[in-house]
């Protein structure tokens, strides 16, 4: 009887152990599954986070690229506008004698009416074939409105020309531009054109006909006076 009880006790203990072992194993599997599930979830969350972060970086990169592209276009536009304003444009004029144009006593600027680009640096060269002089007051011989307030007379830089040596002038009153031109000389200078508009130029030296030398060619548009049109076209 005692042996029987002992056998049953042992069996019970074994069963309990197996159950405990089974529960432990099952719990371990469940725990492992749960742990694995948590790890997978954590991994998925991390992966998702990285994907989102990557998407954010990608979007940021696109935005940054877009800003860079826009900035580059703006910079290009500014550069183009700047280049358009300060480009060097060369313009040539000739002062012909009356004999050269078949009208003695009536010297002529050619061209008399012309167009220049606005807001630009213009380099002007004037070749004067007239050997006569038309003296002006001292103020009329002073260079104003050019770059540096100087001109080049046959290659020599000058800030003024003696009044008694002046043959003609290229004067644009609205721009305070005055360039005295000696007889039989080549004068060059640079100046900056204003915004679009029409400006009158004239010769301020009394080189025409009549008692005061202000008649004839000096009153004829396109000869000793004319229009300087400042326009993009």
C-alpha positions in Angstrom: 0.0 0.0 0.0 2.8 2.3 0.9 4.5 1.4 -2.3 1.3 2.1 -4.3 1.1 5.5 -2.7 4.7 6.2 -3.4 4.2 5.2 -7.1 1.2 7.5 -7.4 3.1 10.3 -5.7 6.0 9.8 -8.1 3.6 9.7 -11.0 1.8 12.8 -9.8 5.1 14.6 -9.3 6.3 13.5 -12.8 3.0 14.7 -14.3 3.2 17.9 -12.4 6.8 18.3 -13.6 5.8 17.5 -17.2 3.0 20.0 -16.9 5.2 22.5 -15.4 7.8 21.8 -18.0 5.1 22.0 -20.7 3.8 25.2 -19.3 7.3 26.5 -19.1 8.0 25.5 -22.7 4.7 26.8 -23.9 5.2 30.0 -21.9 8.7 30.2 -23.3 7.3 29.8 -26.8 4.6 32.3 -26.1 7.1 34.6 -24.5 9.5 34.0 -27.4 6.6 34.7 -29.8 5.7 37.8 -27.9 9.3 38.8 -27.7 9.7 38.1 -31.4 6.5 40.0 -32.1 7.7 42.9 -30.1 11.1 42.8 -31.8 9.4 42.6 -35.2 7.1 45.4 -34.3 10.0 47.4 -33.0 11.9 46.6 -36.1 9.0 47.5 -38.3 8.5 50.7 -36.4 12.2 51.5 -36.8 12.1 50.6 -40.5 9.0 52.7 -40.9 10.7 55.6 -39.1 13.7 55.3 -41.3 11.5 55.2 -44.4 9.7 58.3 -43.2 13.0 59.9 -42.4 14.3 58.9 -45.8 11.2 60.3 -47.4 11.7 63.5 -45.4 15.3 63.7 -46.5 14.2 63.1 -50.1 11.5 65.7 -49.9 14.0 68.1 -48.3 16.5 67.4 -51.0 13.9 68.1 -53.7 12.9 71.3 -52.0 16.5 72.3 -51.5 17.2 71.5 -55.2 14.2 73.5 -56.2 15.4 76.4 -54.1 18.8 76.1 -55.6 17.3 76.0 -59.1 15.2 79.0 -58.4 18.1 80.8 -56.9 20.3 80.0 -59.9 17.6 81.3 -62.2 17.3 84.5 -60.2 21.0 84.9 -60.1 21.2 84.3 -63.9 18.4 86.9 -64.4 20.3 89.4 -62.2 23.5 88.7 -64.0 21.9 89.1 -67.4 20.2 92.3 -66.4 23.4 93.6 -65.0 25.3 92.7 -68.2 22.6 94.3 -70.2 22.9 97.6 -68.3 26.7 97.8 -68.2 27.7 96.4 -71.6 30.2 98.4 -73.6 28.5 99.7 -76.7 30.6 101.5 -79.4 29.1 104.4 -81.3 30.9 106.4 -84.0 30.1 109.9 -85.3 31.8 112.1 -87.9 31.8 115.9 -88.3 31.9 116.7 -92.0 32.8 120.1 -93.4 30.3 122.0 -95.5 32.4 121.4 -98.5 32.3 117.6 -97.9 28.5 117.7 -97.9 28.2 120.2 -100.8 27.0 123.0 -98.5 29.9 125.4 -97.8 29.6 126.9 -94.3 27.4 124.2 -93.0 29.3 121.5 -91.2 27.3 118.4 -90.3 27.4 115.6 -87.7 26.7 112.2 -89.1 24.6 110.5 -88.0 22.5 113.3 -86.7 19.7 111.2 -85.2 20.5 107.9 -83.7 19.6 105.3 -81.1 21.6 104.0 -78.1 20.8 101.2 -75.6 19.6 102.3 -72.2 21.4 102.0 -69.0 24.6 101.0 -70.7 28.2 102.1 -70.9 28.6 103.7 -74.3 32.0 104.4 -75.9 31.7 107.3 -78.4 34.3 108.2 -81.0 33.9 111.4 -82.9 36.2 112.2 -85.9 36.2 115.9 -86.6 37.3 116.9 -90.1 36.5 120.6 -89.6 39.7 122.6 -89.4 38.0 125.8 -88.3 37.4 126.9 -84.7 34.4 128.5 -83.0 35.6 129.8 -79.6 33.5 129.2 -76.5 33.5 130.5 -73.0 35.8 128.7 -70.6 32.9 126.7 -69.2 32.1 125.4 -72.7 35.5 123.9 -72.9 35.1 121.9 -69.7 34.3 118.1 -69.9 31.3 117.0 -67.9 29.1 114.0 -67.8 31.6 111.5 -69.1 33.1 108.6 -67.2 35.7 110.3 -65.0 34.9 113.7 -66.6 37.6 113.1 -69.1 37.9 112.6 -72.9 40.7 111.3 -75.1 41.9 113.9 -77.7 44.0 112.1 -80.3 45.0 109.5 -77.6 45.7 112.1 -74.9 43.5 112.3 -71.8 42.0 115.7 -71.2 39.6 117.2 -68.7 39.0 120.3 -70.7 39.9 122.0 -74.0 41.0 125.7 -74.2 38.0 127.7 -75.3 39.8 129.3 -78.2 40.7 125.8 -79.6 37.2 124.5 -79.6 35.7 123.7 -83.0 32.5 122.0 -81.9 30.9 120.4 -78.9 28.7 117.3 -78.3 26.3 118.5 -75.6 23.3 116.8 -74.1 21.8 119.3 -71.7 19.4 116.9 -69.9 22.3 114.6 -69.0 24.8 117.5 -68.2 27.0 115.9 -70.8 29.4 118.3 -72.5 32.3 117.2 -74.8 34.5 120.0 -76.4 36.0 119.0 -79.7 39.1 120.6 -81.1 39.6 121.3 -84.8 40.7 118.4 -87.0 40.9 115.9 -84.1 39.5 112.5 -83.0 37.8 112.6 -79.6 36.6 109.5 -77.7 34.9 109.2 -74.4 32.6 106.9 -72.4 29.3 107.7 -70.7 26.4 105.9 -69.2 23.1 106.2 -71.0 19.9 106.8 -68.9 16.6 105.0 -69.0 14.6 104.9 -72.2 13.6 108.2 -73.6 14.4 110.8 -76.3 17.2 113.3 -75.6 18.3 116.3 -77.6 22.0 116.8 -78.4 23.5 119.9 -79.9 26.7 121.7 -80.7 27.1 124.6 -78.3 29.9 126.3 -80.3 28.7 129.1 -82.6 29.8 127.4 -85.8 26.9 128.3 -88.0 26.1 131.2 -90.3 24.7 134.6 -89.4 26.1 137.4 -87.2 26.3 135.3 -84.1 27.2 132.0 -85.8 24.0 130.4 -84.6 22.1 130.1 -87.9 22.1 127.7 -90.8 23.2 124.2 -89.9 23.0 124.9 -86.2 19.2 125.2 -86.5 18.7 122.2 -88.7 17.8 118.9 -87.0 20.2 116.2 -87.9 23.1 118.6 -88.7 24.4 120.4 -85.7 21.6 119.2 -83.4 19.5 116.1 -83.3 17.8 113.4 -81.2 19.4 110.7 -79.2 16.8 108.0 -78.7 17.6 105.7 -75.9 15.7 102.5 -76.5 16.1 98.7 -76.4 15.0 98.3 -80.0 
